[in-house]
Amino acid sequence: MQPHESPGFFLALASVLRSPSSLEVLCNEVTGTIASALPAQRGSIILRADPGAPFCVTAVSGPPRSEVIRSLNVSCSGAGLSCIEEVLKSGETRIVESLPEGIGIPHEGRAAALSPLFCKGQGMGVLIVEAAPESLLLVDGIARYISLALENIVLSREGLEAQVERVHETETFQLMNEISREILSNLKTEEIVETVIQMTRRVIPCDGATVALFDSSRSVLVVSASWGTGIDRGTELSRGDIPFLATLESGRPVYQNDITRDFRECPRQMEWAAEKSVFSYFTMPLQVKGEFWGILILSSMRPAWFTRDHISTAEKLATHVGIALENARLLEHVQELFMGTVSSLVATIDAKSQWTKGHSLRVADYAVEFGRKLGLGRAATERLRLAAILHDIGKIGTFEKILDKPGALTPEEMEIVRQHPSLGAAILSPLKTLNDIIPVIRHHHERFDGAGYPGGLSGEDIPHEARLLTLVDSYDAMRSDRPYRRGLTPAEAIVQIQKGAGSQFDPTLASLFLELIGNRG
């Protein structure tokens, strides 16, 4: 019985081919099995990673060991390369009297069989066996089994890579949705930019990120947020700092896989790159409807780090940021228009009487300071400010002669004055955006004991912000001169608030407000 006819040989070979853990393991175990079971001097496998790559020695077994080790990963060339290509072109096992030079493995002029190895129809390499003539015909069958095993490994690897890619795409999609919700729900430019900077690293592996917004009046970029770069907020970046600014303004991104190419045009980049070990970066313009808003810069300590997927994700992120910034700007314009209208209304109230001029703005300042002391959030504080500015809007319907009357008001005149909270609420009711503050304006003259107007509410039934506004409104009114009396001193006003705690004013809020006044001196 010949060695290759031994059942143990076929069992060993079948075991190797059935479940290889990797391409390298497959090649090493196959060549080892052939060299030990066949009367062969040496078994070798030469492969290439893909159809365009060079042929390299992947596995060699047989004596001497030192020569085998030196042969690994050696590329084939010259006559050796031509021989391999001829075998793959014919698709058949070829027996040569001696291996040609440049084949990449040690040989001593012995006869050898070269069998083609295919994977998914592509010629991937050859199996070379130096053995006795009676064993060479078996090499062709072994090569066919190896080709099947190669294809199984490649398919398995591709399936695993596809699965990993799908998981990565799903995670990226989920993170992008989360980022989109965060930035699109923010309506302030500073918060949008800060959110983007903090969440970018979750979807794109980078060592630094910066958002700089364009100041068109001075043609400079101003850093709004940054991490990992050492660039401070407010730093101005001019064309000298960013030589490719014109490219970004035109809407095209810039990817620099080797930052040293910029040093000649931009010396400041060399200092920054050296300090932070930056080797590559990707810069994406922030644009909406053709208008240049600024740039998003992602940097890495490794050269040529960013992949096509990273760049695609950054482009999507930049699009979301641009839309969010546009929304924020539109809201800012609306708010400016709205506040302009509010200012006009307040000016109208001030024009009614010299005695009430500036009262609403002073009450607003007191209210904001008091709200912050109470720990109100930003939205609640801004709502309180607006309510304080507009709290006396109803006095537009009050006659000037009543507001300027030097003596006591008649019951009829007092009834007209008492209508201003309800009238103010009615004036503002068509404005749906003010629905939150209308109850504050309507009830800012209620008393804690229920003796106020217009609803006669008491205690906790009075809106919290209205109880707060009652305090600050009353304090400023006490301190201000009126046609029928002089303004009280701070000490006199404090005494009046102390007397009114529990009757006119919420006692808890009154105590806190007096503490605030005391701290202000």
C-alpha positions in Angstrom: 0.0 0.0 0.0 1.4 3.4 -1.0 1.5 6.1 1.7 -1.2 8.1 -0.1 -3.5 5.1 -0.2 -3.4 4.9 3.6 -6.9 5.6 5.1 -5.2 7.7 7.8 -4.0 10.1 5.1 -7.4 10.7 3.7 -9.0 11.0 7.1 -6.3 13.6 8.1 -6.8 15.5 4.9 -10.6 15.5 5.2 -10.4 16.7 8.8 -8.2 19.6 7.8 -10.4 20.6 4.8 -13.7 20.2 6.7 -13.4 22.9 9.3 -10.4 25.2 9.0 -10.4 28.1 11.4 -8.7 30.5 8.9 -7.0 30.6 5.5 -3.5 30.5 7.2 -4.4 27.5 9.3 -5.8 25.7 6.3 -2.7 26.2 4.2 -0.3 25.2 7.0 -2.2 22.1 8.0 -2.7 21.0 4.3 1.0 21.3 3.5 2.0 19.6 6.8 -0.4 16.7 6.1 0.9 16.3 2.5 4.6 16.4 3.6 4.1 13.8 6.4 1.9 11.4 4.5 3.3 11.5 1.0 6.8 10.6 0.0 7.3 14.3 -0.8 10.2 16.5 -0.1 8.1 19.6 0.3 4.5 20.8 0.0 3.8 24.5 -0.7 0.8 26.8 -1.3 1.1 30.1 -3.1 -1.9 32.5 -2.9 -2.9 36.1 -3.5 -5.3 38.1 -1.4 -7.4 39.2 -4.3 -7.3 39.1 -8.1 -5.2 42.2 -8.4 -2.6 41.3 -5.6 0.8 39.6 -6.1 1.2 35.9 -5.6 3.0 35.2 -2.3 4.2 32.0 -0.5 1.5 31.3 2.2 2.6 28.0 3.6 5.6 25.7 3.2 6.4 22.4 4.9 9.4 20.2 4.6 13.1 20.3 5.3 15.1 22.4 6.1 13.0 24.3 8.6 15.1 27.5 8.4 14.6 27.7 4.6 10.8 27.1 5.1 10.5 30.1 7.5 12.5 32.4 5.2 10.2 31.5 2.3 6.9 32.7 3.9 5.3 35.8 2.3 7.9 35.9 -0.5 6.4 37.3 -3.7 6.7 35.3 -6.9 8.4 37.0 -9.9 9.9 36.4 -13.3 9.7 32.8 -14.6 8.1 31.6 -11.4 5.2 34.1 -11.8 4.8 33.2 -15.5 4.6 29.5 -14.6 1.9 30.1 -12.0 -0.1 32.2 -14.5 0.1 29.5 -17.1 -1.2 26.8 -14.7 -4.1 29.0 -13.7 -4.9 29.9 -17.3 -5.0 26.2 -18.3 -6.8 25.1 -15.2 -5.0 21.8 -15.1 -2.3 20.3 -13.0 1.1 20.6 -14.6 4.2 18.5 -13.9 7.6 20.2 -14.2 11.0 18.6 -14.1 12.3 21.4 -11.9 10.7 24.5 -10.4 11.6 27.8 -12.2 13.5 30.6 -10.6 11.3 33.2 -8.8 8.7 30.7 -7.7 9.3 31.9 -4.1 10.2 28.6 -2.4 13.5 26.7 -1.9 14.0 24.0 -4.4 16.8 21.7 -5.5 15.9 20.9 -9.1 13.4 18.2 -8.2 10.2 17.4 -10.2 7.1 18.9 -8.9 3.3 19.1 -9.5 1.6 22.5 -9.8 -2.2 22.4 -9.4 -4.4 25.5 -9.7 -6.4 26.7 -6.8 -9.7 28.5 -7.6 -12.1 30.4 -5.4 -15.5 31.6 -6.7 -14.2 31.2 -10.3 -11.1 33.3 -9.7 -7.6 31.8 -9.9 -6.1 32.4 -6.4 -2.9 30.4 -6.5 -1.3 27.0 -6.8 -0.5 23.9 -4.8 3.1 22.7 -5.3 4.1 19.3 -4.2 7.7 17.9 -4.7 7.2 14.1 -4.5 7.9 10.8 -6.2 6.3 10.4 -9.7 3.8 7.8 -8.5 2.3 10.4 -6.0 2.1 13.4 -8.3 -1.2 12.5 -10.0 -2.9 12.6 -6.6 -2.0 16.3 -6.2 -4.8 17.4 -8.7 -7.5 15.8 -6.6 -6.1 17.4 -3.4 -6.0 20.8 -5.1 -9.7 20.5 -5.9 -10.6 19.8 -2.3 -8.4 22.7 -1.2 -10.2 25.0 -3.6 -13.5 24.0 -2.1 -12.2 24.7 1.4 -10.8 28.1 0.3 -14.2 29.0 -1.1 -15.9 28.0 2.2 -13.5 30.1 4.2 -14.0 33.1 1.9 -17.8 32.8 1.9 -17.8 32.4 5.7 -15.5 35.5 6.1 -17.7 37.5 3.7 -20.8 36.5 5.6 -19.3 37.5 8.9 -18.1 40.8 7.5 -21.5 41.4 6.0 -23.1 40.7 9.4 -20.7 43.0 11.2 -21.3 45.6 8.6 -25.1 45.3 9.1 -24.7 45.6 12.8 -22.5 48.7 12.4 -24.9 50.3 9.9 -27.8 49.6 12.3 -25.9 51.1 15.3 -24.8 54.1 13.2 -28.4 54.6 12.0 -29.7 54.5 15.5 -27.0 57.0 16.7 -27.7 59.3 13.8 -31.4 59.3 14.7 -30.5 60.1 18.3 -28.2 62.9 17.3 -30.8 64.3 14.8 -33.5 64.3 17.5 -31.1 66.1 19.9 -29.9 68.8 17.6 -33.3 69.4 15.9 -35.0 69.7 19.2 -32.6 72.4 20.3 -33.5 75.9 19.1 -30.3 77.7 20.3 -27.2 77.8 18.1 -24.8 77.2 21.1 -26.7 74.2 22.3 -26.8 72.6 18.8 -23.1 73.0 18.3 -22.2 71.7 21.7 -24.5 68.7 21.2 -22.9 67.9 17.9 -19.4 68.1 19.3 -20.1 65.8 22.2 -22.0 63.2 20.2 -19.8 63.0 17.0 -17.3 60.7 18.6 -20.1 58.1 19.1 -20.6 57.7 15.4 -17.2 58.5 13.9 -13.9 57.3 15.6 -11.8 60.5 15.8 -9.4 62.1 18.2 -10.7 65.6 17.9 -13.7 67.6 16.6 -14.4 71.3 16.0 -17.3 73.4 14.8 -16.5 76.9 13.6 -19.3 79.2 12.4 -18.7 81.8 9.7 -18.8 85.5 10.5 -19.6 87.0 7.1 -19.1 90.6 8.3 -15.4 89.9 8.9 -14.9 86.8 6.7 -13.5 84.7 9.6 -14.5 81.4 11.2 -15.1 81.6 14.9 -14.8 78.3 16.9 -18.1 77.6 18.7 -17.2 74.3 20.3 -14.3 71.9 20.3 -12.8 68.9 22.0 -9.5 67.0 21.7 -7.9 69.8 19.7 -6.8 72.4 22.3 -8.6 75.1 20.3 -10.4 77.5 22.6 -14.0 78.6 22.0 -14.0 82.0 20.4 -10.7 81.4 18.5 -10.8 83.1 15.1 -9.7 81.1 12.0 -8.8 83.2 8.9 -8.0 82.2 5.4 -4.3 82.0 6.5 -5.3 79.3 9.0 -7.5 77.4 6.5 -6.0 77.5 3.0 -8.9 75.5 1.6 -11.6 77.9 2.9 -12.7 78.8 -0.7 -13.3 75.1 -1.4 -15.5 74.7 1.7 -17.4 77.9 0.8 -18.2 76.3 -2.5 -19.9 73.4 -0.7 -17.1 70.8 -1.3 -15.6 68.8 1.6 -11.9 68.5 2.1 -10.1 65.3 3.2 -6.4 65.6 4.1 -4.8 62.2 4.8 -1.4 63.8 5.5 -1.5 67.1 7.2 2.2 67.8 6.5 1.1 68.8 3.0 -0.6 71.9 4.5 2.4 73.1 6.4 3.9 75.1 3.6 0.7 77.1 3.0 -0.3 77.3 6.7 2.5 77.5 9.3 0.1 77.7 12.2 -1.3 74.3 11.4 2.2 72.8 11.8 2.3 74.1 15.4 -1.2 72.9 16.2 -0.6 69.5 14.5 2.7 68.9 16.3 1.2 69.7 19.7 -1.8 67.4 19.2 -0.1 64.8 17.0 -2.6 65.3 14.3 -1.9 63.5 11.0 -5.2 63.5 9.1 -8.4 65.4 9.1 -11.8 65.7 7.4 -13.5 69.0 7.0 -17.2 69.3 6.0 -19.0 72.6 5.1 -22.2 73.4 7.0 -24.6 74.7 4.4 -28.3 75.2 4.0 -29.8 76.3 0.7 -26.5 77.3 -0.7 -25.6 79.5 2.3 -22.3 78.8 4.0 -22.7 78.6 7.8 -19.4 77.2 8.9 -17.4 74.0 9.1 -17.2 70.7 11.0 -13.6 69.4 11.4 -12.7 65.9 12.5 -9.1 65.0 13.2 -7.1 61.9 13.9 -3.7 61.1 15.3 -3.3 58.5 12.5 -2.5 59.2 8.8 -5.2 58.3 6.3 -7.6 57.3 9.1 -11.0 58.3 7.8 -12.8 55.8 5.6 -15.5 56.3 3.0 -18.1 55.2 5.6 -16.8 57.8 8.1 -16.9 60.5 5.4 -20.5 59.5 4.4 -21.6 59.6 8.0 -20.0 63.0 8.5 -21.7 64.4 5.4 -25.1 63.3 6.8 -24.3 64.8 10.2 -23.3 68.1 8.6 -26.6 68.2 6.7 -28.6 67.7 9.9 -26.5 70.4 11.7 -27.1 72.8 8.8 -30.8 72.3 9.0 -30.8 72.7 12.8 -28.8 75.9 12.6 -31.2 77.3 10.0 -34.1 76.5 12.2 -32.3 78.2 15.1 -31.7 81.3 13.0 -35.3 81.4 11.9 -36.5 81.1 15.5 -34.1 83.9 16.5 -35.5 86.1 13.9 -39.0 85.4 15.0 -38.0 86.0 18.6 -36.4 89.3 17.6 -39.5 90.3 15.8 -41.6 89.3 18.7 -39.5 91.1 21.3 -39.6 94.1 19.1 -43.4 94.0 19.2 -43.3 93.5 23.0 -40.9 96.5 23.4 -43.3 98.6 21.3 -46.2 97.6 23.6 -44.2 98.3 26.7 -43.2 101.7 25.2 -46.9 102.4 24.6 -47.6 101.7 28.3 -44.7 103.9 29.4 -46.0 106.7 27.2 -49.4 106.6 29.0 -47.8 108.0 32.2 -44.5 109.3 33.4 -45.2 107.6 36.7 -45.1 104.1 35.3 -42.2 104.6 32.9 -39.6 101.8 33.3 -41.8 99.9 35.8 -42.3 96.8 33.6 -38.6 96.4 32.8 -37.5 96.8 36.4 -40.1 94.2 37.5 -38.8 91.8 34.8 -35.2 92.2 36.2 -36.4 91.5 39.7 -38.5 88.5 38.5 -35.6 86.9 36.7 -33.2 87.3 39.6 -35.8 85.9 42.0 -36.6 83.0 39.6 -33.0 82.0 39.5 -32.7 82.1 43.3 -35.7 79.8 43.4 -33.9 77.4 41.0 -36.3 77.8 38.1 -35.0 76.4 34.8 -34.1 78.5 31.8 -37.4 78.1 30.0 -39.4 78.9 33.2 -37.2 82.0 33.9 -37.6 83.3 30.3 -41.4 82.7 30.6 -41.4 84.7 33.9 -39.4 87.5 32.3 -41.9 87.8 29.4 -44.9 87.8 31.8 -43.2 90.5 33.9 -42.6 92.7 30.9 -46.2 92.3 29.7 -48.0 92.2 33.1 -49.5 95.7 32.8 -50.3 95.6 29.1 -54.0 95.9 30.1 -53.3 99.5 31.3 -53.5 100.5 27.6 -57.2 100.7 28.3 -56.8 102.8 31.4 -57.4 106.6 31.1 -54.3 108.7 31.6 -56.2 111.0 34.0 -56.7 108.0 36.3 -53.0 106.9 36.1 -51.9 110.5 36.8 -54.5 111.4 39.3 -52.8 113.0 42.4 -55.5 112.0 44.9 -57.5 108.9 45.9 -59.4 107.1 43.2 -63.2 106.9 43.2 -64.8 103.4 43.4 -65.6 103.8 39.6 -62.0 104.7 38.8 -60.7 101.9 41.0 -63.0 99.4 39.1 -61.4 100.6 35.8 -57.9 100.0 37.2 -58.9 96.6 38.5 -59.8 95.5 35.0 -56.3 95.8 33.6 -55.2 92.2 34.5 -58.2 90.7 32.7 -57.9 93.2 29.8 -54.2 92.3 29.4 -55.0 88.6 29.3 -57.7 89.3 26.6 -55.3 91.4 24.5 -52.7 88.6 24.5 -55.1 85.7 24.1 -55.0 85.6 20.3 -51.3 84.9 20.5 -51.1 81.2 21.0 -47.4 81.3 21.8 -48.2 83.3 25.0 -50.8 80.8 26.4 -48.3 79.9 29.2 -48.0 83.4 30.5 -51.6 84.6 30.1 -52.7 83.0 33.5 -49.7 84.8 35.2 -50.8 88.1 33.8 -54.5 87.6 34.6 -53.8 86.7 38.3 -50.8 88.9 39.3 -53.1 91.0 41.5 -54.6 88.1 43.4 -54.0 88.0 47.2 -52.9 84.9 49.1 -55.9 85.4 51.5 -58.4 85.5 48.5 -59.2 89.2 48.7 -57.5 90.1 45.4 -58.8 90.4 41.8 -60.0 89.5 39.3 -60.7 85.9 40.3 -60.5 86.1 44.1 -58.2 83.1 44.1 -56.3 82.2 47.3 -53.3 80.2 48.4 -52.0 77.4 46.1 -54.9 78.1 43.7 -53.0 81.1 42.5 -50.4 80.1 39.8 -46.9 79.9 41.3 -45.4 82.4 38.9 -48.3 84.8 39.5 -47.6 84.7 43.3 -43.9 85.4 42.5 -44.8 88.3 40.2 -47.2 89.8 42.8 -44.2 90.2 45.1 -41.8 91.8 42.7 -44.5 94.0 41.1 -45.6 95.3 44.6 -42.0 95.9 45.7 -41.2 98.1 42.7 -44.5 99.9 42.9 -43.8 100.7 46.6 -40.3 102.0 45.7 -41.6 104.2 42.8 -43.0 107.7 43.1 -46.6 108.1 42.4 -48.6 111.3 41.8 -50.4 110.7 45.2 -47.3 109.7 47.3 -43.5 109.5 47.3 -41.7 106.2 46.8 -40.8 104.2 49.9 -37.2 103.5 50.9 -36.0 99.9 50.7 -36.4 99.5 54.5 -40.0 100.8 54.4 -40.9 98.5 51.4 -39.4 95.5 53.3 -41.6 96.3 56.3 -44.7 96.4 54.1 -43.9 93.0 52.6 -43.3 91.6 56.0 -46.8 92.9 57.1 -48.4 91.5 53.9 -46.8 88.0 54.2 -49.6 85.4 54.6 -52.4 87.9 53.6 -51.4 89.7 50.4 -48.3 87.6 49.7 -47.3 83.9 49.7 -45.4 83.8 53.1 -42.8 81.3 51.8 -42.0 83.3 48.7 -42.1 86.6 50.7 -39.4 85.3 53.1 -37.2 84.2 50.2 -37.7 87.5 48.4 -36.8 89.5 51.5 -33.7 87.3 51.7 -32.8 88.2 48.1 -33.4 91.9 48.8 -31.2 91.7 51.9 -28.4 90.0 50.0 -28.5 92.8 47.4 -28.0 95.3 50.3 
